[in-house]
Amino acid sequence: MTGRKKVILDVDTGVDDALAIMLAVTSGQLEIVGITTVSGNVSLEQATLNTCKILELLGVSGQIPVHRGADKPLVRDAVFEHRVHGSDGIGGALGDMLVARQAEAEAAEDFIIRQVLAQPGEVTLIMTAPLTNLAHALQKCPELAMHAAEVIVMGGVVQGCGNITPTAEYNMYVDPEAAKQVFAAGFPRLTLVGLDVTRRALLGADDIAKLFHPQIRGYVETSTSGYRARYYERNGVQACALHDPLAVGVALNRGFVTVQDYYVDVETRSELCDGQTVCDFQNRLNRPPNASVCLEVDAPAFLECFINSLNQEPKKDGSR
């Protein structure tokens, strides 16, 4: 027993997913059972390649298995985010890196089912992508919901505007049917880390300058350059939001956020509001809460954790 929290990361590795993987690995506090990839910010193939590149950058390639998942949403066409993440998903960083390792043969959904059922109550699922893989897993194995320690979902927004439509956050918008299934599955502990808090966790040039390791600092600076420029265009702030890293941060230290339990559902049949995360603040629907919704964040404390973790030497003691 390592004493570390066992997690599976589910990613569509764009800029902030990559930073989330980096935080998870360098923190040394998580036993990363595996990483599953899915179509989202970029294609499944690109997300898988990017994931392998980040593990190579961190010196842990071969220690953490990578499993390919769904190459499209449950019922919809794919919606990529190249304008934010660049044509390769990581802002053009690591373009010359050659990766020898390949993804495992076992599909992501089967890997999730196998690991969770083999270690009931021990595996936390950190979902920073459209929820297609988890929906597929639940369709195959509905009892999966009873055996996960926790599901931490980066997605949605309950008190503000969306980031792809006026009402929808990207991960929910891309596969709202999958998100709806996940919220309805009956997970005893599901935490929603939405734009309400991730928009307050900002990474700027001054923060990047605090990174010690030249390779890590160079990668973060290059990969986030276009991302920060787009954020400035939209929000007038010279920084980028650490959406996905904050979901990992919640796994590391729940004290970073303030949560409240509510019933949450996702709109799937609206011309204007598809993908909207609907939070029943006043219990109008008279349904029991199914999610712990993050409403406040101690952004300075989280950012300090993020910088300090990336300044650690990568853990090379095996992460399975």
Secondary structure, 3 states (H helix, E strand, C coil): CCCCEEEEEEECCCHHHHHHHHHHHHHCCEEEEEEEECCCCCCHHHHHHHHHHHHHHCCCCCCCCEEECCCCCCCCCCCCCHHHHCCCCCCCCCCCCCCCCCCECCCHHHHHHHHHHHCCCCEEEEECCCCHHHHHHHHHCHHHHHCCCEEEEECCCCCCCCCCCCCECHHHHHCHHHHHHHHHCCCCCEEEECHHHHCCCEECHHHHCCCCCHHHHHHHHHHHHHHHHHHHHHHCCCCEECHHHHHHHHHHCHHHEEEEEECEEECCCCCCCCCEEEECCCCCCCCCCCEEEEEEECHHHHHHHHHHHHCCCCCCCCCC
